[in-house]
């Protein structure tokens, strides 16, 4: 099942009110280390990162297949050059980009290897590619969603490429000096009924809940509420709902 971002574009930016992604912001600022660079975000969504990075003096470009997301991006980042395009068919000139990056988007690409190959053709000789994203394969990952929404973890394990495997893929297509490192760690624990205020528990908030069926979503939500009720009745302590999501940055260079 794919996510229809046109349907959730209106509420997509709510996530940035709750998670600041300061680690990703810091690493992007290091990559855009001087003014005048041509920088392309693939899967730019509503233009959050293009807006945040606009103060760095780069020539910013964005590509996204959702017209509704791009409509909002034009408002948030009016100076950026935006195109409606998927990651596998980017309509830019060869050797015209200094930095290509994507944030929490790589797992949506239908043909990741083609994207990586095309990225090499778009980058200049000194260009770099940076992929930021979640890795549910790592041991540190802990998300209460996986305990309540049936089959969700298995789906994520299939659609998210392990960050170490991304290193191998980038190396295979010809990137050099590929490194992967922690970029962000989103940590929060809800106690008891606090969890019902988790903004990501709203189905429109995240792709994980979009890709499961409505029935599975409702069953998971009912399971949380039922367990809260049993804990209240048993008076045997407060339930905890843990979020511990490590995100990684995988970065490669066009040349040695």
Buried (B, 14 or more C-beta within 10 A) or exposed (E): EEBEBBEBBEEBBBBEEEBEBEBBBEBBEEBBEEEEBBBBBBBBBBBBBBBBBBEBEBBBBBBBBBEBBBBBBEEBBEEBBBBEBBBBEBEBEEEBBBBBBBBBBBBBBEEBEBBBBBBBEBBBEEBBBBBBBBBBBBEEBBBBBBBBBBEBBEBBEEBBBBBEBBBEBBBEBEBEEBEBEBBBEBEBEBEBBBBEEBEBBEBEBBBBBBBBEEEBBEBBBEBBEEBBEEBEEEEEEEBEBEBBBBBBBBBBBBEE
